[in-house]
Amino acid sequence: MLIEEGTKYQISQGIQGNFNYAETMTITSNNGITVQFSLGENKGRGSMPVEHLSYLLKKANLTQIQNKRLLINLENNEEQIS
């Protein structure tokens, strides 16, 4: 899975306590070894190894939130192709 800057994740209720009870996190940088993130509702910032983020995604403790602008652009492109 490609982890890019700006990607937003929903934090499951089971681990929100580990993230200051924030509901979302957004990746702010990724150098290939560690990722830095900011928590939703201005609840803080942090960093973790990419391997740990991958583990949280695999365990479904984090789920990616789709970018609405990207979805709208994809829908528009499909309509133009048809």
Phi and psi in degrees as GROMACS dihedral restraints (atoms count N, CA, C in turn):
[ dihedral_restraints ]
;  ai    aj    ak    al  type     phi  dphi    fc
    3     4     5     6     1   -84.3    20    10
    4     5     6     7     1   125.0    20    10
    6     7     8     9     1  -107.5    20    10
    7     8     9    10     1   110.8    20    10
    9    10    11    12     1  -113.0    20    10
   10    11    12    13     1   156.9    20    10
   12    13    14    15     1   -60.8    20    10
   13    14    15    16     1   140.2    20    10
   15    16    17    18     1    91.2    20    10
   16    17    18    19     1    -9.9    20    10
   18    19    20    21     1   -68.5    20    10
   19    20    21    22     1   133.6    20    10
   21    22    23    24     1  -112.0    20    10
   22    23    24    25     1   138.9    20    10
   24    25    26    27     1  -125.6    20    10
   25    26    27    28     1   143.8    20    10
   27    28    29    30     1   -87.9    20    10
   28    29    30    31     1   131.9    20    10
   30    31    32    33     1   -95.7    20    10
   31    32    33    34     1   128.1    20    10
   33    34    35    36     1   -67.1    20    10
   34    35    36    37     1   152.8    20    10
   36    37    38    39     1   -60.3    20    10
   37    38    39    40     1   -31.2    20    10
   39    40    41    42     1   -63.8    20    10
   40    41    42    43     1   -25.4    20    10
   42    43    44    45     1  -118.8    20    10
   43    44    45    46     1     6.9    20    10
   45    46    47    48     1   -59.4    20    10
   46    47    48    49     1   -30.3    20    10
   48    49    50    51     1   -60.2    20    10
   49    50    51    52     1   -28.7    20    10
   51    52    53    54     1   -76.9    20    10
   52    53    54    55     1   -12.3    20    10
   54    55    56    57     1  -124.5    20    10
   55    56    57    58     1    42.2    20    10
   57    58    59    60     1    54.0    20    10
   58    59    60    61     1    31.4    20    10
   60    61    62    63     1    58.9    20    10
   61    62    63    64     1    28.1    20    10
   63    64    65    66     1   -76.7    20    10
   64    65    66    67     1   150.3    20    10
   66    67    68    69     1   -93.0    20    10
   67    68    69    70     1   -21.7    20    10
   69    70    71    72     1  -137.4    20    10
   70    71    72    73     1   160.0    20    10
   72    73    74    75     1  -139.2    20    10
   73    74    75    76     1   147.0    20    10
   75    76    77    78     1  -125.0    20    10
   76    77    78    79     1   130.4    20    10
   78    79    80    81     1   -72.6    20    10
   79    80    81    82     1   127.3    20    10
   81    82    83    84     1  -104.3    20    10
   82    83    84    85     1   -26.1    20    10
   84    85    86    87     1  -159.7    20    10
   85    86    87    88     1   155.6    20    10
   87    88    89    90     1  -145.4    20    10
   88    89    90    91     1   114.9    20    10
   90    91    92    93     1  -101.9    20    10
   91    92    93    94     1     9.5    20    10
   93    94    95    96     1    95.8    20    10
   94    95    96    97     1   -21.7    20    10
   96    97    98    99     1  -111.9    20    10
   97    98    99   100     1   -45.5    20    10
   99   100   101   102     1  -128.2    20    10
  100   101   102   103     1   155.0    20    10
  102   103   104   105     1  -117.7    20    10
  103   104   105   106     1   143.9    20    10
  105   106   107   108     1  -107.8    20    10
  106   107   108   109     1   147.4    20    10
  108   109   110   111     1  -144.9    20    10
  109   110   111   112     1   159.8    20    10
  111   112   113   114     1  -118.7    20    10
  112   113   114   115     1   145.0    20    10
  114   115   116   117     1   -92.0    20    10
  115   116   117   118     1   148.7    20    10
  117   118   119   120     1   -64.7    20    10
  118   119   120   121     1   163.6    20    10
  120   121   122   123     1    58.6    20    10
  121   122   123   124     1    27.4    20    10
  123   124   125   126     1    51.8    20    10
  124   125   126   127     1    42.9    20    10
  126   127   128   129     1   -93.5    20    10
  127   128   129   130     1     6.7    20    10
  129   130   131   132     1   134.0    20    10
  130   131   132   133     1  -174.9    20    10
  132   133   134   135     1  -136.4    20    10
  133   134   135   136     1   165.1    20    10
  135   136   137   138     1  -170.8    20    10
  136   137   138   139     1  -176.2    20    10
  138   139   140   141     1  -149.2    20    10
  139   140   141   142     1   158.5    20    10
  141   142   143   144     1  -158.4    20    10
  142   143   144   145     1   158.7    20    10
  144   145   146   147     1   -63.8    20    10
  145   146   147   148     1   146.8    20    10
  147   148   149   150     1   -57.2    20    10
  148   149   150   151     1   -37.8    20    10
  150   151   152   153     1   -59.7    20    10
  151   152   153   154     1   -39.0    20    10
  153   154   155   156     1   -70.0    20    10
  154   155   156   157     1   -40.2    20    10
  156   157   158   159     1   -61.0    20    10
  157   158   159   160     1   -43.2    20    10
  159   160   161   162     1   -60.6    20    10
  160   161   162   163     1   -39.8    20    10
  162   163   164   165     1   -62.4    20    10
  163   164   165   166     1   -45.6    20    10
  165   166   167   168     1   -62.7    20    10
  166   167   168   169     1   -36.4    20    10
  168   169   170   171     1   -68.3    20    10
  169   170   171   172     1   -41.8    20    10
  171   172   173   174     1   -63.5    20    10
  172   173   174   175     1   -39.0    20    10
  174   175   176   177     1   -80.8    20    10
  175   176   177   178     1     0.4    20    10
  177   178   179   180     1    64.6    20    10
  178   179   180   181     1    26.0    20    10
  180   181   182   183     1   -79.1    20    10
  181   182   183   184     1   -21.6    20    10
  183   184   185   186     1  -127.2    20    10
  184   185   186   187     1   138.5    20    10
  186   187   188   189     1  -130.1    20    10
  187   188   189   190     1   136.2    20    10
  189   190   191   192     1   -70.0    20    10
  190   191   192   193     1   135.4    20    10
  192   193   194   195     1   -94.9    20    10
  193   194   195   196     1   124.4    20    10
  195   196   197   198     1   -69.1    20    10
  196   197   198   199     1   138.7    20    10
  198   199   200   201     1   -74.4    20    10
  199   200   201   202     1   117.5    20    10
  201   202   203   204     1   -62.3    20    10
  202   203   204   205     1   -37.2    20    10
  204   205   206   207     1   -63.0    20    10
  205   206   207   208     1   -41.5    20    10
  207   208   209   210     1   -63.5    20    10
  208   209   210   211     1   -43.4    20    10
  210   211   212   213     1   -62.6    20    10
  211   212   213   214     1   -41.1    20    10
  213   214   215   216     1   -64.1    20    10
  214   215   216   217     1   -43.5    20    10
  216   217   218   219     1   -62.7    20    10
  217   218   219   220     1   -40.4    20    10
  219   220   221   222     1   -64.5    20    10
  220   221   222   223     1   -40.9    20    10
  222   223   224   225     1   -63.5    20    10
  223   224   225   226     1   -42.5    20    10
  225   226   227   228     1   -63.9    20    10
  226   227   228   229     1   -40.9    20    10
  228   229   230   231     1   -65.0    20    10
  229   230   231   232     1   -39.5    20    10
  231   232   233   234     1   -65.2    20    10
  232   233   234   235     1   -37.3    20    10
  234   235   236   237     1   -66.9    20    10
  235   236   237   238     1   -37.5    20    10
  237   238   239   240     1   -70.3    20    10
  238   239   240   241     1   -31.5    20    10
  240   241   242   243     1   -72.2    20    10
  241   242   243   244     1   -36.5    20    10
